Amino acid sequence: MAVRSGNLRPVPTRKESSGGTNKKYVRKSFRTERDYYDYNLLAIVILLTCFGLVMLYSTSAYEAMLEPGGDDMAYFRKQAVISVASLLLALVGSQIDYHFIARFASPIYWGSIALLIITRFAGRESHGATRWLRLGPISFQTAELAKLAIILFLPVLIVKMGHQLKGFRAPAVVCGFGFLSSACAYIFTENLSTAIIIAGMTIVLVFIAHPRTAPFVIGGCVGVVVIGIGVAFLIQSAIQSDSFRIRRIQTWLDPEAHASVGGYQVMQGLYAIGSGGFFGKGLGNSTQKLGALPEAQNDMIFSIICEELGVFGAVLMILMFVFMLYRLFFIAQNAPDLLGSLIASGVFVHIALQVVLNIAVVTNLIPTTGITLPFVSYGGTSILFLMAEMALALSVSRQIRFRSA
């Protein structure tokens, strides 16, 4: 580190003190604060996005050729344009103080609730679900905005409540707002995965801010028992009605026996994972993507990664996500205030839950929920709001100050 002349002071020598003119100069000890920007997080975001684009082209090229126009780069081109534009917007947004952005947390939250409700009556249906809302030439999933709204609104609410969070009423209010958004996502868009993620983010954020751990342990145990009883009751009452939720559970338990009602996609995904071996068949050499695995570029892209790159490639991708989560954890730990720490923690929980749920669905560890793999699966809305979350995390990192000697 360069030292300015202002930090040097003369020290008189024996000769100088006796009237000589020689002087020795030594460095004066000092401490200074240096600005910080998490370039590591930015780098891993770019790396994951590029990896996702490569895998998207490999996965979608064949299906794109079969569509009108026969352009094998149709999916790739659209995703690449949105990814680059979203990344540039994230870089610009990261320069804005997150305290300023937090001022709009309440309008964003209530706006997301309103859009979820509107989607039920004016949304666009696709693949049997009404989750998209069209505003002019733009079509987007309103549930993605709800996740971002929770990441902003709940930290602001927690900070405003301050010491009141020690009691019971304040945490209940915070959970109420979070569960309201979760319920709206499930009721008005039938998006169970988003409802689970929003509920999970709510619980973790309250847990982080609450000074006591015991209530959450007790509440968690009671909740598991209540949910178990409730699920058992619902299964018994719904078997007669043959609801699609029950069919999903039956498909999950025995996909081969229910191949005609949803098990086919799960089975083909497992075939792709099993045929990849340790190092895979090679990039672009998947056979399951050639019409056997429906919507391979969306929720099931992890199975194609396993088939083409093998266990080795899948582990490398997971390690990239682990490094991203580590950087988000680092930002949350070193944030200058509680607001910044909770915002970074919200982004951390969202990414972690979505990655775990997607991989669990693809490997048939849990019933299918229709959830994408962040930065990898095809979807313009997803990448746009994910980049918005990264902009918030990078904005928090800009406020971190380190002292150096």
Helices and strands as residue ranges (DSSP letters): G 5-7, E 8-11, H 14-17, E 24-27, E 32-35, H 39-66, H 74-93, H 98-102, H 105-122, E 124-126, E 129-135, E 138-141, H 142-161, G 162-166, H 169-189, H 192-209, H 214-238, H 244-253, G 259-261, H 263-276, H 301-334, H 338-362, H 380-398, E 401-404
